[in-house]
Amino acid sequence: MAHKSVSDLRVKILSALSDPIRLELLEFLANGERCVCEILPAFQRSQSTISKHLNILYEAGILERKIDGKRTVYLIKDPQVFDIIRLVDSLALKQVSRLAEAGRILERSLQIRR
């Protein structure tokens, strides 16, 4: 049973990180907590869209939410989330590098055949 719950949490966290807007939100919050009133103008998206994405990150345990009167403030719950993002960046860069090398090999091969 514990294995299933860990798997469920993995899926929830990785799913929350699988959207470009949510990744941008995390980058925006990397320097500290921000009020929704600061987040909305920075993203030029509808309030409902941003709220939906913030809530997904909150529900996945990636963000904390503080409500102070009419102000709602979000902050990164655990900065380790950026370790995950850096690891994915590293994997992506390796793939891009391999693709670029394959492109160069293909280009040389085509030039030799001409």
Helices and strands as residue ranges (DSSP letters): H 2-16, H 20-29, E 34-35, H 36-43, H 47-59, E 63-68, E 71-76, H 81-113
